[in-house]
Amino acid sequence: QVQLVESGGGLVQPGGSLRLSCAPSGFNWDRYAVGWFRQGPGKAREGISCISSTNGDGAAYYADSVKGRFTLSSDNTKNVVNLQMTNLKFEDSAVYHCATLRRCAGPPDIFDTDHWGKGTLVIVSP
C-alpha cells in the first residue's frame, strides 16, 4: 500500500519541543517534495512547511505561523523527513500530516499533494 507514515507526536508543555518524522511506505519518494500540514480543532487544514527534495539538499519553506520555531530537514541515510518543532504554543495543537508534493516553492498547498499519511497528534498543554 502506498502511503506515508508519521511518528513522534505526543503531549508537550508550552515552550517545549517535539520532533515529527515522516517516511514513505510502499513507494520511492525521490522525485517528490514533502510537506507537512496540520489541522487543529475547528480549524481548516494548514500547510506549514515543505522541503523541495528528500535527498538531503532540498530547500525548506515555512508558513508565518511556524517560521523561526519549526525546522524541516531530510535525512536520506534513513529515508525520513524530520520536522523539529520548538517553543510550542497552545495553538500548535493539531493532527499533523505529511504528504508528497509535486512542487515546493513556499508554504505547501493542498492542491499540490499526492500521497498522505494518516497523521500524528500533537497536544500542547500544561
Phi, psi and chi 1 to 4 in degrees:
 res  aa     phi    psi   chi1   chi2   chi3   chi4
   1 GLN       -  132.3 -176.3  177.9    3.1      -
   2 VAL   -86.0  118.1  173.4      -      -      -
   3 GLN  -164.0  173.5   63.1  178.0   -8.2      -
   4 LEU  -109.0  152.7  -60.7  177.9      -      -
   5 VAL  -124.9  120.1  179.8      -      -      -
   6 GLU   -98.3  153.0  -56.9   96.3  -19.7      -
   7 SER  -150.7  163.9   60.9      -      -      -
   8 GLY   105.4   -2.0      -      -      -      -
   9 GLY   -71.5  171.0      -      -      -      -
  10 GLY   163.1 -166.2      -      -      -      -
  11 LEU   -98.5  131.4  175.7   64.5      -      -
  12 VAL  -142.8  149.6   62.1      -      -      -
  13 GLN   -79.2  155.0  -66.2 -175.7  -18.5      -
  14 PRO   -55.3  137.7  -25.9   35.2      -      -
  15 GLY    87.9   -9.1      -      -      -      -
  16 GLY   -83.4 -175.3      -      -      -      -
  17 SER  -131.2  152.7  -60.9      -      -      -
  18 LEU  -145.8  154.2  -84.6  178.6      -      -
  19 ARG  -122.3  122.8 -172.2  177.5   75.1  172.1
  20 LEU   -99.5  144.9  -53.7 -177.2      -      -
  21 SER  -124.5  153.3  -64.6      -      -      -
  22 CYS  -137.5  132.1  172.8      -      -      -
  23 ALA  -136.6  149.0      -      -      -      -
  24 PRO   -80.9  150.5   31.0  -34.3      -      -
  25 SER  -134.0  120.4  176.9      -      -      -
  26 GLY    87.1    5.7      -      -      -      -
  27 PHE  -160.2  167.4   73.4  107.7      -      -
  28 ASN  -100.9  123.0 -174.7  -34.1      -      -
  29 TRP   -99.9   17.6   66.6    0.1      -      -
  30 ASP   -57.3  -32.2  -72.8   -4.6      -      -
  31 ARG   -92.5    7.6   63.0 -174.0  178.7   92.5
  32 TYR  -109.3  154.4  -71.6  103.6      -      -
  33 ALA   -86.4  166.1      -      -      -      -
  34 VAL  -132.0  136.7  174.0      -      -      -
  35 GLY  -129.8  164.0      -      -      -      -
  36 TRP  -119.0  136.7  -77.8   90.8      -      -
  37 PHE  -125.5  156.9  -63.5   78.3      -      -
  38 ARG  -141.9  154.1   67.7 -176.6 -178.6 -175.3
  39 GLN  -139.1  111.6 -171.7  163.7   16.8      -
  40 GLY   -88.1  170.0      -      -      -      -
  41 PRO   -57.0  123.6  -20.2   30.1      -      -
  42 GLY    71.0   12.3      -      -      -      -
  43 LYS  -115.3  159.3  -62.5 -178.8 -179.2  179.3
  44 ALA   -75.7  156.5      -      -      -      -
  45 ARG   -67.0  134.0 -171.0  166.0  -67.6 -168.6
  46 GLU  -119.6  129.8  175.9 -170.3   15.4      -
  47 GLY   -82.1  120.4      -      -      -      -
  48 ILE  -109.6  -28.2   57.8  170.7      -      -
  49 SER  -165.0  150.6 -177.5      -      -      -
  50 CYS  -148.3  159.1   66.0      -      -      -
  51 ILE  -126.2  136.7 -168.1  161.6      -      -
  52 SER   -76.2  -14.9   59.3      -      -      -
  53 SER  -153.1  149.8  170.4      -      -      -
  54 THR   -99.4    9.7   59.4      -      -      -
  55 ASN   -94.9   11.0   64.8    9.7      -      -
  56 GLY   101.7  -10.7      -      -      -      -
  57 ASP  -124.2   21.0   64.0   -3.6      -      -
  58 GLY   -76.4  157.0      -      -      -      -
  59 ALA   -90.6  141.5      -      -      -      -
  60 ALA  -109.2  145.0      -      -      -      -
  61 TYR  -130.0  152.2  -60.2   87.4      -      -
  62 TYR  -137.4  147.2  -56.5   92.8      -      -
  63 ALA   -73.7  154.7      -      -      -      -
  64 ASP   -59.2  -30.6  -72.3  -16.3      -      -
  65 SER   -65.5  -20.2   58.2      -      -      -
  66 VAL  -123.7   -5.2  -55.8      -      -      -
  67 LYS   -60.2  133.4 -165.3  174.0  -65.2 -178.5
  68 GLY    88.6  -13.4      -      -      -      -
  69 ARG  -115.5  -31.4  -59.9 -173.4  -61.8  122.3
  70 PHE  -109.4  144.8  -69.4   10.9      -      -
  71 THR  -131.8  126.2  -56.8      -      -      -
  72 LEU  -107.5  133.4 -172.6   59.8      -      -
  73 SER  -145.9  161.2   61.4      -      -      -
  74 SER  -117.9  143.7   64.9      -      -      -
  75 ASP  -120.7   98.1 -176.9  -16.9      -      -
  76 ASN   -76.6  -12.9   59.8  -24.9      -      -
  77 THR   -73.4  -30.0   63.8      -      -      -
  78 LYS  -106.2   -3.6  -62.4 -179.5  179.4  178.0
  79 ASN    58.1   46.2 -155.6   31.0      -      -
  80 VAL  -134.8  159.3  -62.9      -      -      -
  81 VAL  -116.5  130.9  165.9      -      -      -
  82 ASN  -113.0  136.0  -65.3  -46.1      -      -
  83 LEU  -112.9  104.9 -178.8   67.4      -      -
  84 GLN   -87.9  120.7 -179.6   67.8   45.3      -
  85 MET  -114.1  124.7  -52.8 -173.1  -64.3      -
  86 THR  -124.7  166.1   63.1      -      -      -
  87 ASN    47.5   50.4 -169.0   20.2      -      -
  88 LEU   -67.4  144.8  -75.9  161.3      -      -
  89 LYS  -119.8  162.7  -54.7  175.6 -179.0 -179.8
  90 PHE   -52.2  -41.5  -67.4  118.1      -      -
  91 GLU   -72.0   -4.8   53.6  -96.6   41.4      -
  92 ASP   -83.1   -8.5  -66.4  -42.1      -      -
  93 SER   -62.3  125.8  -64.3      -      -      -
  94 ALA  -177.5  169.5      -      -      -      -
  95 VAL   -89.3  126.0  176.9      -      -      -
  96 TYR  -104.0  128.3  -75.3   70.2      -      -
  97 HIS  -119.7  142.5  -61.3  -94.5      -      -
  98 CYS  -103.9  156.8   61.5      -      -      -
  99 ALA  -152.4  149.2      -      -      -      -
 100 THR   -80.0  147.5   56.7      -      -      -
 101 LEU  -125.1  145.1  -63.7  163.6      -      -
 102 ARG   -78.6  -19.5  -66.6 -177.2  -66.1  -80.6
 103 ARG  -155.9  153.8   60.9  177.7  179.9  173.7
 104 CYS  -147.4  104.0  165.2      -      -      -
 105 ALA  -137.5   16.4      -      -      -      -
 106 GLY   176.4 -172.5      -      -      -      -
 107 PRO   -51.9  138.3  -28.4   36.7      -      -
 108 PRO   -66.4  147.5   24.2  -33.4      -      -
 109 ASP  -111.0  131.4 -169.9  -37.5      -      -
 110 ILE   -59.3  -26.2 -166.3  169.3      -      -
 111 PHE   -73.6  -11.5  -64.3  105.1      -      -
 112 ASP   -96.5    4.2  -69.5  -33.8      -      -
 113 THR   -88.8  155.7   60.8      -      -      -
 114 ASP  -122.6  -73.5  -75.2  -39.2      -      -
 115 HIS   -98.6  143.2  -51.4  -62.2      -      -
 116 TRP  -125.0  156.4  -75.9   80.6      -      -
 117 GLY   -98.3  170.9      -      -      -      -
 118 LYS   -80.9  -16.4  -66.0 -179.8  179.5  179.0
 119 GLY   103.0  158.0      -      -      -      -
 120 THR  -135.6  139.4 -174.3      -      -      -
 121 LEU   -90.6  131.6  178.1   62.3      -      -
 122 VAL  -117.8  125.5  172.1      -      -      -
 123 ILE  -121.6  122.3  -60.2  174.8      -      -
 124 VAL  -105.3  113.2 -176.6      -      -      -
 125 SER  -156.6  148.8  179.8      -      -      -
 126 PRO   -62.6      -  -20.8   30.8      -      -
